[in-house]
Amino acid sequence: MREYSKHDILGQMLHIPRVHMHRHKRKAFYQTILASLSNSIDVTVAVPSFVYVRAHILCEYIEEEYELSFTVNQLIWLLYKEFTSQYYKRKDIWKLYQYISNADSSLIEVYHYGKLVDTHKHYQPHETKTIHLRVNKKEVRNGEALLAEIDAIYPNHIMFEDMIGQLLINFMEMTTTHSSSDQVHTLVKKANKYL
């Protein structure tokens, strides 16, 4: 089983040995001990800058219009919770995979007679914005388990961090093609449910 996030919570839970090269083994050891004592971890997500700006503007609009404290981090959290709830309600792995598979679009896959033989990273011409989230380990583990289940049926290279970023990208694309007022109203309802 491969790693499904930079933190590999699922691998730790299943006691899967990983070979990692650490220049500072003592520092890495102490960081591992400290991380194991905490219930949450820092997750870093990279999205195109223009997506971040649009999400930030949307959150400001919600704050002003609905008098509700609402940040981009909370928006990402709501999108993730809704995505995982769709998984538990419908469990349509193919639709979930299609929805997040754009996260892997920066990889160019080379096939030879139907077998994957190589992958290459495609240069991203857009500037990216890094978003730092503090996420409960249980939620990361659940996301990794979902990715492992998808990976078993539809092999891919999607990581938890990629999935989170793709959820924001897809949502912001939807707001340009669908009624924004409907999207905002739905977000406010979800905020009352999850936040």
C-alpha positions in Angstrom: 0.0 0.0 0.0 1.3 3.4 -1.0 1.2 6.6 1.1 -1.9 8.6 0.7 -0.8 11.8 2.4 2.5 13.4 3.5 1.7 12.3 7.0 0.8 8.7 6.2 -1.7 8.3 9.1 -3.2 5.2 7.6 0.2 3.6 7.2 1.1 4.4 10.8 -2.2 2.9 12.0 -1.6 -0.3 10.0 2.1 -0.4 11.1 3.3 -0.4 7.5 7.1 0.1 7.5 8.2 3.0 5.4 11.7 3.8 4.3 12.4 7.5 4.6 15.7 9.2 4.3 16.2 11.8 7.1 19.2 14.0 7.2 18.6 14.8 10.9 17.4 11.5 12.3 17.3 12.8 15.9 15.1 15.8 14.9 12.8 13.6 12.9 12.5 11.2 15.8 11.4 13.9 18.2 9.0 15.4 15.6 7.5 12.0 15.2 7.0 11.6 19.0 5.5 15.1 19.3 3.2 14.5 16.3 2.0 11.2 17.8 0.8 13.0 20.9 -1.3 15.6 19.1 -4.8 14.9 17.8 -4.4 17.2 14.8 -1.8 17.8 12.1 -0.9 20.6 9.7 -1.9 20.0 6.1 -0.5 22.1 3.3 -2.6 22.5 0.2 -1.5 24.3 -3.0 -4.1 25.8 -5.3 -3.8 28.2 -8.3 -3.6 31.8 -7.0 -6.7 32.9 -8.9 -8.7 30.1 -7.3 -7.6 31.3 -3.9 -8.4 34.9 -4.6 -11.9 34.0 -5.9 -12.5 31.8 -2.8 -11.3 34.6 -0.5 -13.7 37.0 -2.2 -16.6 34.5 -1.9 -15.8 34.1 1.8 -15.7 37.9 2.3 -19.1 38.2 0.6 -20.6 35.5 2.9 -19.2 37.3 6.0 -20.7 40.6 4.9 -24.0 39.3 3.6 -24.8 36.7 6.3 -22.8 38.2 9.2 -21.1 34.9 9.6 -17.4 34.4 10.3 -16.2 32.4 7.2 -12.7 31.8 6.0 -11.1 30.0 3.0 -10.0 27.3 5.5 -13.6 26.8 6.7 -14.7 26.7 3.0 -12.2 23.9 2.3 -13.3 22.1 5.4 -17.0 22.3 4.4 -16.2 21.0 0.9 -14.2 18.1 2.4 -17.0 17.1 4.9 -19.6 17.3 2.1 -17.4 15.2 -0.2 -16.9 12.5 2.4 -20.6 12.5 3.4 -21.4 11.8 -0.3 -19.1 8.9 -0.2 -20.8 7.4 2.9 -24.3 8.0 1.5 -23.9 6.8 -2.1 -20.5 5.1 -2.2 -20.2 5.6 -5.9 -16.4 5.2 -6.2 -16.3 6.0 -9.9 -18.0 9.4 -9.5 -15.8 10.3 -6.6 -12.7 9.3 -8.6 -13.9 11.4 -11.5 -14.5 14.4 -9.3 -11.0 14.4 -7.7 -9.0 12.9 -10.6 -8.2 16.3 -12.0 -5.9 16.6 -9.0 -3.6 14.3 -10.9 -3.8 16.2 -14.2 -0.2 17.6 -13.7 1.1 14.1 -14.3 1.6 12.9 -17.8 1.3 9.1 -17.9 3.1 7.0 -20.5 1.5 3.7 -21.5 3.0 0.9 -23.5 0.5 -1.7 -24.7 -2.0 -0.6 -22.1 0.5 -0.8 -19.2 1.7 2.3 -17.3 5.4 2.5 -17.7 6.3 6.0 -16.7 4.9 9.3 -15.4 6.3 12.8 -15.8 5.4 16.0 -13.9 3.9 18.6 -16.2 5.0 22.2 -15.6 2.2 24.3 -14.1 2.2 27.8 -15.6 0.0 29.3 -12.9 1.2 30.8 -9.7 0.1 28.8 -6.7 -1.1 29.8 -3.3 -0.2 27.6 -0.3 -3.0 27.1 2.3 -2.2 25.8 5.7 -4.9 23.8 7.5 -5.0 22.2 10.9 -6.9 19.0 10.5 -7.9 16.2 12.9 -5.8 13.1 12.3 -9.0 11.0 12.2 -10.2 13.1 9.3 -6.9 12.7 7.4 -7.0 8.9 8.1 -10.6 8.7 6.7 -9.5 10.7 3.6 -6.5 8.4 3.2 -8.8 5.3 3.5 -11.1 6.7 0.9 -8.2 7.3 -1.5 -6.9 3.7 -0.8 -10.3 2.3 -1.7 -10.4 4.4 -4.9 -6.8 3.4 -5.7 -7.6 -0.3 -5.4 -10.2 0.0 -8.2 -8.8 3.0 -10.2 -5.1 3.1 -9.7 -3.8 6.7 -9.4 -1.3 9.0 -7.6 -3.8 11.2 -5.8 -2.7 12.3 -2.4 -4.9 13.7 0.4 -3.5 17.2 -0.1 -4.2 17.0 -3.8 -7.8 15.9 -3.2 -8.4 18.8 -0.8 -7.1 21.3 -3.3 -9.1 19.8 -6.1 -12.3 20.1 -4.1 -11.7 23.8 -3.8 -10.8 24.1 -7.5 -13.9 22.2 -8.6 -16.2 24.2 -6.3 -14.9 27.5 -7.6 -15.3 26.3 -11.2 -18.9 25.4 -10.4 -19.6 28.8 -9.0 -18.8 30.3 -12.5 -21.1 27.9 -14.3 -24.0 27.6 -11.9 -26.0 30.2 -10.0 -23.7 31.8 -7.4 -26.6 32.7 -5.1 -27.6 29.1 -4.9 -24.1 28.1 -4.1 -23.7 30.7 -1.4 -27.0 29.8 0.2 -26.0 26.1 0.2 -22.7 27.0 1.8 -24.3 28.9 4.6 -26.6 25.9 5.3 -23.5 23.6 5.4 -21.7 26.1 7.6 -24.5 25.9 10.1 -24.3 22.1 10.0 -20.5 21.5 10.2 -19.1 24.6 11.9 
